[in-house]
Amino acid sequence: QLRLVESGGGLVQPGGSLRLSCSASGFNLDVYAIGWFRQAPGKEREGVSCISSRDGSVTNYADSVKGRFTISRDNAKNMVYLQMNSLQPEDTAVYYCAADGPHRFFSRCVFSAPWGSWGQGTQVTVSS
């Protein structure tokens, strides 16, 4: 079983930045496409960003975060990151990472992928 763990959430002022991390032990994440999702109270979970397996050369972003968030992976550290800049109160949510795979070969990422493994979530609060 692949268990993902998110970290890096916290309280930040509008315009600030946070970097979220997604990690796993005992599994090589480079064979998984990784997605970041978020859910605010009373709202549906939404896809934020995802990154393809292997070299992570393909990424996808929700329109609401495009240009502000950057997803990346460091396979040497077995980590996936979500750099969040210019944060706004609307970004306040619990953020989850999810994995789709494993894939033998390169895979793209789409929010509708069969995300089979999920982390516990990390709270991001943007407020002054």
Residue pairs with C-beta under 8 A, 6 or more apart in sequence:
1 117
2 24
2 27
2 32
2 99
2 116
2 117
3 24
3 25
3 117
3 119
4 22
4 23
4 24
4 97
4 98
4 99
4 117
4 118
4 119
5 22
5 23
5 24
5 119
5 120
6 20
6 21
6 22
6 95
6 96
6 97
6 119
6 120
6 121
6 122
7 20
7 21
7 23
7 122
8 18
8 19
8 20
8 21
8 122
9 18
9 20
9 95
9 122
9 123
9 124
9 125
10 18
10 123
10 124
10 125
11 125
11 126
11 127
12 18
12 87
12 124
12 125
12 126
13 126
13 127
13 128
14 87
14 88
14 89
14 126
14 127
14 128
15 86
15 87
15 88
16 87
16 126
17 83
17 84
17 85
17 86
17 87
18 84
18 87
18 124
19 81
19 82
19 83
19 84
20 36
20 81
20 82
20 84
20 95
20 97
20 122
20 124
21 79
21 80
21 81
22 29
22 34
22 36
22 79
22 80
22 81
22 82
22 97
22 119
23 29
23 78
23 79
23 80
24 78
24 99
28 75
28 78
29 73
29 75
29 78
29 79
29 80
29 99
30 53
30 54
30 73
30 75
30 78
31 53
31 54
31 101
31 102
31 103
31 104
32 53
32 99
32 100
32 101
32 102
32 103
32 117
33 50
33 51
33 52
33 53
33 99
33 100
33 101
33 103
33 107
33 108
33 109
33 113
34 50
34 51
34 71
34 73
34 80
34 97
34 98
34 99
34 100
34 109
35 47
35 48
35 49
35 50
35 51
35 97
35 98
35 99
35 100
35 109
35 111
35 113
35 115
36 47
36 48
36 49
36 50
36 71
36 82
36 95
36 96
36 97
36 98
37 45
37 46
37 47
37 48
37 95
37 96
37 97
37 98
37 115
38 45
38 46
38 48
38 91
38 93
38 94
38 95
38 96
38 124
39 45
39 46
39 93
39 94
39 96
39 121
40 92
40 93
40 94
43 93
45 96
46 62
47 60
47 62
47 111
48 61
48 62
48 65
48 69
48 82
48 95
49 59
49 60
49 61
49 62
49 65
49 69
49 71
49 82
50 59
50 60
50 71
50 109
50 110
50 111
50 113
51 58
51 59
51 60
51 71
51 72
51 73
51 80
51 109
52 58
52 59
52 106
52 107
52 108
52 109
53 101
53 102
53 103
53 106
53 107
54 105
54 106
54 107
55 75
55 106
56 71
56 72
56 73
56 75
57 106
58 108
58 109
59 71
59 109
60 108
60 109
60 110
60 111
61 69
61 71
62 111
64 90
65 84
65 91
68 84
68 85
68 86
68 87
69 82
69 83
69 84
69 85
70 82
70 83
70 85
71 80
71 81
71 82
71 83
72 80
72 81
72 83
73 79
73 80
73 81
74 80
74 81
80 97
82 95
82 97
84 91
84 124
87 124
87 126
88 126
89 126
89 127
90 126
91 124
91 126
92 124
92 125
92 126
92 127
93 124
94 121
94 122
94 123
94 124
95 121
95 122
95 123
95 124
96 118
96 119
96 120
96 121
96 122
97 118
97 119
98 115
98 116
98 117
98 118
98 119
99 115
99 116
99 117
99 118
100 107
100 109
100 113
100 114
100 115
100 116
101 107
101 116
